[in-house]
């Protein structure tokens, strides 16, 4: 038994199911369907590398910026009785937690992820974390001098910063939603709710996605925005006058959100789905996405930041979303 076969045998995947992936001439005989909220520019090279390595055709369904993981999660819920997807690769984790709670995902422990810390994988195997993106403050350096840049989330509420100069993505979607639920989990919900109400009352701009926040900070239309490290990196690489601030002393208040990878329960191509899940959660895939500047760090070597239990984040997600609806869509 070869090295790859032995790895899969230990993971509980029948070795007989691993044969016959390639037809004569090395052409793919099987396919795998992945729903992913990862931007296509980052996800596609990884999926093509999987095709080349495994000989399995990948059919990818991508989401749009405004809805991100939420739209795909709703699709998976709607397809629960007749799944079309094999793998869900999310750029965050809150919707994956929601899917696990609703019985949409199947347990699987990827062999390549045996060194992933327990805090970044589901104890029952319903999802595995891969790579981190930080929730940071992006400041326009022409609008704010270093001494005036907010260094914490609470500093956004200080009177010297006008509300119209603050931008956040809609907390009903994506990492902005995950961040709100994480704050509910890490502090009393009343305190987190008060923070968002104060932002609203101050006149902060609620925008359609983290990339919109980035663009308005880069242009100077807002002075500071709460966004993700990958979006901020795009602004830096373009030469925009921006600076990244990691909230908290030494980044202690910075939330690092993992990508999450899961196999869909009842997947039509289950073996291929497990192979793709194993490929996506490998250290090599992480390294490629860190090099591409999509990820800021590996789950295997996570930086110091806000300590949260993702199970607690999942339990607070519905409450946070209801509050976000009441606060920002009243």
Order of alpha helices (4+ residues) and beta strands (2+ residues): alpha-beta-alpha-beta-alpha-beta-alpha-beta-beta-beta-alpha-alpha-beta-alpha-beta-alpha-beta-beta-alpha-alpha-alpha
